[in-house]
Amino acid sequence: MKKYDYLIVGAGLFGAVFAHEATKKGKTCLVIDKRDHIGGNIYTEEVEGIQVHKYGAHIFHTSKKEIWDYVNQFTEFNHFVNSPIAVYKDELYNLPFNMNTFHQLWGVRTPAEAKAKIQEQISRMHITHPKNLEEQALALVGQDVYEKLVEGYTRKQWGRECKDLPSFIIKRLPLRYTYDNNYFKDPYQGIPKGGYTRIIKKLLEGVQVCLKTDFFANREELTAQVDKILFTGMIDEFYNYCYGELEYRSLRFETEVLDMGNYQGNAVVNYTDYEVPYTRIIEHKHFEFGTQSKTVITREYPAAWEKGKEPYYPINDPKNDELFDKYERRALKEKNVLFGGRLGMYRYMDMDKVIEEALNMAETELTYEEV
């Protein structure tokens, strides 16, 4: 049987970047994934000539030029800027919270008027030490912004009342006193032309990839073929939940092709009213300024996670962080196993951070190997 230097469990962004860097250094890698495609959650597939973000909207943004230069080696990016719209009942608002939002809420036109309105609402609350997410949000943005744009969306996203969520989840809700609908402040933003999958394909050129391969069903056989493992799945599952189960939030997607050129006029529309069961509708063609005769939309529903479902978001509250700490301490003692990605590191990360962490791990690991 062929012997590999690394078995990389998970053909997502973290695993693909590490495999690419290891291969450049002359290492042999076997990449496996239980899904039938590469790319993990950033996988895009073409439908009606439109690149569909299969697992929710992924908008690349970074403030680090070196990360931007790194991804631009593999594909060309367009100039897409994320400017979501929020729908509350029959009202429309611009996001993030900026002067357009405040004008839509109260008819104010100047930053001074907006600040005065928000401050007046905050001072009425008399919240000095927020005990939960609701109080934290009210103390930051006042009642109107909270009730129309934060409360319902947050309850849906987390599956709990805002009073039952810890305040640190919303450490800050940025209020912009400019007419600026650009969601991210990062100088480098865009969507890869032709979708994310082509980036992963380029990263994995020359790498042995086996799809529809379950690590846990073939653990002994796979481990026997390799010197080291990079595991990007759930760290608690790797250790057979020996300290207990970490908690995650899941998502459910409903995608449909519509026989029209333009459904909602924007890539992302959030539904902040609790009575609407989905959190947002994505219209994929707008990520690449598409002019196709049809369109593809996806409704995104937050869901409770249980074994067998896809885990999307780690729940980094004190209870789970304490449990993860036990797994991490055990992982650090491993000589031949590395853990990476959102699930392996039990941490929410944007794509640029995933790439940065994978590059850092590759540099540490492969430099160490050379010594």
C-alpha positions in Angstrom: 0.0 0.0 0.0 1.2 3.5 -0.8 2.5 5.4 2.1 1.6 9.1 2.4 3.2 11.8 4.6 -0.2 13.3 5.5 -3.8 12.1 5.6 -5.9 15.3 5.4 -9.5 14.6 6.6 -11.7 17.2 4.9 -11.4 18.7 1.4 -12.5 22.2 2.5 -10.5 25.4 2.5 -8.2 24.6 5.5 -7.3 21.1 4.3 -6.8 22.2 0.7 -4.5 25.1 1.6 -2.4 22.8 3.8 -2.3 20.1 1.2 -1.1 22.6 -1.4 1.7 23.9 0.8 2.8 20.4 1.8 2.8 19.3 -1.8 5.0 22.3 -2.8 7.5 21.1 -0.1 7.6 17.6 -1.7 5.3 15.9 0.8 2.7 13.4 -0.3 -0.9 14.0 0.8 -4.0 11.9 0.7 -7.1 14.1 1.1 -10.4 12.5 1.9 -13.9 13.9 2.4 -17.2 12.1 3.3 -19.1 14.4 0.8 -19.2 13.8 -2.9 -17.4 17.0 -3.7 -14.4 19.1 -2.8 -14.6 22.5 -1.2 -16.4 21.9 2.1 -18.9 24.6 2.9 -17.5 27.0 0.3 -18.4 24.6 -2.6 -20.1 26.3 -5.5 -21.9 24.4 -8.3 -23.2 25.7 -11.6 -26.9 25.8 -12.1 -28.4 27.6 -15.2 -25.1 29.2 -15.8 -25.1 30.6 -12.2 -22.5 29.8 -9.5 -24.7 28.6 -6.6 -23.2 28.8 -3.1 -24.4 25.4 -1.9 -23.9 26.0 1.8 -24.9 29.6 2.2 -23.4 33.0 1.0 -19.6 33.2 1.1 -18.2 36.6 0.5 -14.4 36.9 0.6 -13.0 39.9 2.5 -9.7 40.5 4.2 -7.6 43.4 5.5 -4.4 41.5 4.9 -2.8 42.0 1.5 -0.8 38.8 1.8 -3.9 36.7 2.1 -5.6 38.6 -0.8 -2.5 38.0 -2.9 -2.5 34.3 -1.9 -6.1 33.6 -3.1 -5.6 35.7 -6.3 -2.9 33.2 -7.4 -5.7 30.7 -8.0 -8.4 32.8 -9.7 -9.5 36.3 -10.5 -11.9 38.1 -8.1 -14.6 40.5 -9.1 -15.4 43.7 -7.2 -18.6 42.5 -5.4 -19.3 44.4 -2.2 -21.8 42.9 0.3 -24.6 45.4 1.0 -27.5 43.4 2.5 -31.1 44.5 2.8 -33.1 43.8 5.9 -36.9 43.1 5.7 -38.9 43.6 8.9 -42.6 43.0 8.3 -43.3 45.3 5.3 -40.4 47.6 5.9 -37.0 47.7 4.1 -33.7 48.7 5.7 -30.1 49.0 4.7 -27.4 47.0 6.5 -25.1 47.4 8.3 -26.6 50.0 10.6 -25.7 53.3 8.9 -27.2 56.7 8.1 -29.4 55.1 5.4 -30.8 52.8 8.1 -31.4 55.7 10.5 -33.1 57.8 7.9 -35.4 54.8 7.1 -36.2 54.4 10.8 -36.7 58.0 11.9 -36.3 60.3 8.9 -33.1 61.8 10.3 -30.6 63.2 7.9 -27.5 64.1 9.9 -25.2 62.1 12.1 -25.9 64.4 15.0 -29.7 63.8 14.7 -29.1 60.0 14.5 -26.7 60.0 17.5 -29.2 62.0 19.6 -32.1 59.6 18.7 -30.0 56.5 19.7 -28.7 58.1 22.8 -32.2 59.1 23.9 -33.4 55.5 23.6 -30.3 54.1 25.3 -30.6 56.5 28.3 -34.3 55.5 28.8 -33.1 51.9 29.4 -30.9 52.6 32.4 -28.8 49.5 31.7 -25.4 49.8 33.2 -24.3 46.2 33.5 -25.9 44.1 30.7 -26.7 40.6 32.0 -27.7 39.0 28.7 -27.7 39.6 24.9 -31.0 41.6 25.0 -29.7 44.1 27.5 -26.3 44.3 25.8 -27.9 45.1 22.4 -30.4 47.6 23.9 -27.5 49.4 25.7 -25.6 49.6 22.4 -28.2 50.5 19.8 -31.5 51.4 21.6 -34.9 50.0 21.2 -35.9 50.6 17.6 -32.8 49.1 16.0 -32.9 46.2 18.5 -36.6 45.3 18.0 -36.7 45.6 14.2 -33.2 44.4 13.2 -31.6 42.4 15.9 -34.1 40.5 18.1 -36.0 38.3 15.7 -32.9 37.5 13.6 -30.9 36.6 16.7 -33.6 34.4 18.2 -33.9 32.4 14.9 -30.1 32.2 14.5 -29.4 30.8 17.9 -32.7 29.1 18.7 -33.0 30.8 22.0 -34.6 33.9 23.5 -32.3 36.9 23.6 -32.7 37.1 27.3 -31.3 33.5 27.5 -28.2 34.3 25.4 -24.9 35.6 27.0 -24.2 39.3 26.4 -20.7 38.6 25.0 -22.2 37.3 21.7 -22.9 40.9 20.8 -19.8 42.6 22.2 -20.3 45.4 19.8 -22.9 46.3 17.2 -21.2 48.9 15.0 -23.2 52.0 14.2 -21.9 53.9 11.2 -22.7 57.6 11.0 -22.0 57.7 7.2 -24.2 56.8 4.3 -22.2 53.6 3.6 -23.9 50.2 2.9 -20.6 48.3 2.6 -21.0 45.5 5.2 -17.3 44.9 5.6 -14.6 47.5 6.3 -11.8 45.4 4.8 -10.0 47.0 1.8 -9.9 43.7 -0.1 -13.3 42.2 -1.0 -14.9 40.2 -3.8 -16.2 36.9 -5.2 -14.1 34.6 -7.3 -15.2 34.7 -10.9 -16.6 31.3 -11.7 -17.1 30.2 -8.1 -15.0 29.0 -5.1 -14.7 25.4 -6.3 -12.2 26.3 -8.9 -9.9 27.7 -6.2 -10.0 24.4 -4.3 -9.4 22.5 -7.6 -6.2 24.5 -8.1 -5.1 24.1 -4.5 -5.5 20.3 -4.9 -3.8 19.9 -8.2 -1.4 17.0 -8.0 -2.9 15.8 -4.7 -4.6 12.4 -4.3 -8.3 13.0 -3.4 -10.8 10.4 -2.3 -14.4 11.6 -2.0 -17.4 9.8 -0.4 -14.8 8.4 2.1 -15.7 8.3 5.8 -12.7 8.6 8.1 -14.4 6.9 11.0 -15.6 3.9 8.9 -12.0 3.4 7.5 -9.9 4.8 10.4 -7.6 1.8 10.9 -6.9 1.3 7.2 -6.3 5.0 6.5 -4.1 5.6 9.5 -1.9 2.7 8.5 -1.1 4.4 5.2 0.1 7.7 6.6 2.7 9.3 8.9 0.5 12.1 10.2 -3.1 13.2 10.1 -4.6 16.6 9.7 -8.2 16.4 10.9 -10.6 19.2 10.0 -13.8 17.6 11.3 -15.3 17.8 14.8 -12.6 17.4 17.4 -15.0 15.8 19.9 -16.1 13.2 17.4 -12.4 12.4 16.7 -12.1 11.5 20.4 -15.4 9.7 20.4 -17.0 12.4 22.6 -14.9 11.1 25.6 -15.4 14.4 27.5 -18.9 15.0 26.2 -20.5 16.6 23.1 -19.6 20.1 22.0 -22.6 22.1 20.8 -23.1 23.5 17.3 -25.8 25.3 15.3 -26.8 23.8 12.0 -28.5 25.2 8.8 -31.0 23.9 6.3 -31.2 25.2 2.8 -34.1 25.3 0.3 -32.9 26.2 -3.2 -35.1 26.7 -6.2 -34.7 27.8 -9.8 -37.1 30.6 -10.9 -38.1 31.4 -14.4 -37.4 35.1 -14.1 -34.3 37.3 -14.5 -34.3 38.9 -11.1 -36.1 37.9 -8.0 -35.1 40.3 -5.2 -32.6 42.7 -6.8 -29.8 42.0 -4.2 -27.5 39.1 -3.4 -28.5 38.9 0.3 -31.8 39.9 1.9 -32.2 39.3 5.7 -35.6 38.6 7.2 -35.4 40.0 10.8 -39.0 39.3 11.8 -39.2 36.2 14.0 -42.4 35.0 12.4 -40.6 34.4 9.1 -38.9 31.1 9.6 -35.8 31.7 7.5 -33.1 34.2 8.3 -32.2 35.2 4.7 -32.8 34.7 1.0 -29.7 34.5 -1.2 -30.0 35.3 -4.9 -26.8 33.8 -6.3 -26.5 35.5 -9.7 -26.0 38.9 -8.0 -22.6 37.8 -6.6 -21.3 37.9 -10.1 -23.6 40.5 -11.6 -25.3 37.8 -13.7 -27.7 38.6 -16.5 -29.0 35.0 -17.1 -32.6 34.6 -18.1 -33.3 32.5 -15.0 -32.3 32.9 -11.4 -31.5 30.7 -8.4 -32.5 31.6 -4.8 -31.8 29.9 -1.5 -33.7 30.3 1.7 -31.6 29.7 4.8 -33.1 28.2 7.9 -31.2 28.0 11.2 -31.6 24.6 12.8 -30.7 22.8 16.0 -27.7 20.5 15.6 -27.8 16.8 16.5 -25.6 13.9 15.4 -26.0 13.2 11.7 -26.6 16.8 10.8 -24.0 19.2 9.4 -22.4 21.4 12.2 -21.9 24.9 10.9 -21.4 27.2 13.9 -19.5 26.3 17.1 -21.4 27.7 20.1 -18.5 29.5 21.9 -20.1 30.1 25.3 -18.3 29.5 28.6 -19.7 25.9 29.0 -18.5 24.8 25.5 -15.2 26.6 25.7 -14.4 24.8 28.9 -15.2 21.5 27.3 -13.2 22.3 24.2 -10.3 23.2 26.4 -10.2 19.6 27.6 -10.1 18.3 24.0 -7.5 20.9 23.0 -5.2 19.9 25.9 -5.4 16.3 24.8 -4.8 17.3 21.1 -1.7 19.2 22.0 -0.1 15.9 23.3 -0.6 14.2 20.0 2.6 13.7 18.0 1.0 12.6 14.7 -2.3 14.4 14.7 -3.0 18.0 13.8 -6.4 19.8 14.1 -7.6 22.6 11.9 -10.6 24.5 10.5 -13.7 25.7 12.3 -14.6 22.3 13.6 -11.2 21.0 14.5 -10.3 24.3 16.3 -14.0 24.8 17.5 -13.9 28.5 16.5 -15.9 30.6 14.0 -13.6 31.9 11.4 -14.0 33.8 8.2 -12.4 32.5 5.1 -9.3 34.8 5.2 -8.7 33.6 8.8 -9.0 29.9 7.8 -6.4 30.5 5.1 -4.1 32.4 7.5 -4.4 29.6 10.1 -3.7 26.9 7.5 -0.7 28.7 6.2 0.7 29.2 9.7 0.2 25.6 10.5 1.9 24.6 7.2 4.8 26.8 7.9 5.3 25.6 11.5 4.8 21.9 10.6 6.8 21.8 7.3 9.7 23.9 8.7 9.8 21.6 11.7 9.8 18.6 9.4 12.8 20.0 7.4 14.9 20.4 10.5 
